């Protein structure tokens, strides 16, 4: 069953790549939706998933701002965790739990050529677990990807990314970097900057 699903996925990816037109793919203004998978670097978490609603604001033919709002689920292994003593000498205990991250941020996206880009920026997030708000904070994001235009107003993007957030140690893992892969579909507006 797994091989059959993998074969179908590979065939679908090949058809998408064959259907891509070789035109332009640099910075353009538009809106998109992405879905992907993540894995924190810590063994206290297994692979999770997430989505983003994102935009693109072209500043030049090489540079764009990409604001987004999204959700990531970090799946905890429920290991019992005791933090180090705080300033008042107290310990905090809890289990490494599933963490739901609602995040919003802005990335600067620089196109190296017609297909490849790098990006980096900052995000704000609210982390929740077991129906409780764990913490709110600032994080960092970065990544690189491939942009494949289908026609003048539609393109696919595949991005490898990494985010760094802080989850309180009693219910999380402190500083938590995680990596992932996302696939996005973009609807571009206006005339292309390059043809």
Secondary structure, 3 states (H helix, E strand, C coil): CHHHHHHHHHHHHHHHHHHCCCCCCCCCCEEEEEEEEEEECCCCEECEEEEEEEEEEECCCCEEEEEEEEEEEEEECCCEEECCCCCCCCCCEEECCCEEEEEEEEEEEEECCCCEEEEEEEEEEEEEECCEEEEEEEEEEEEEEEEEEEECCEEEEEEEEEEEEEECCCCCCEEEEEEEEEEEEEEECCCCCCC
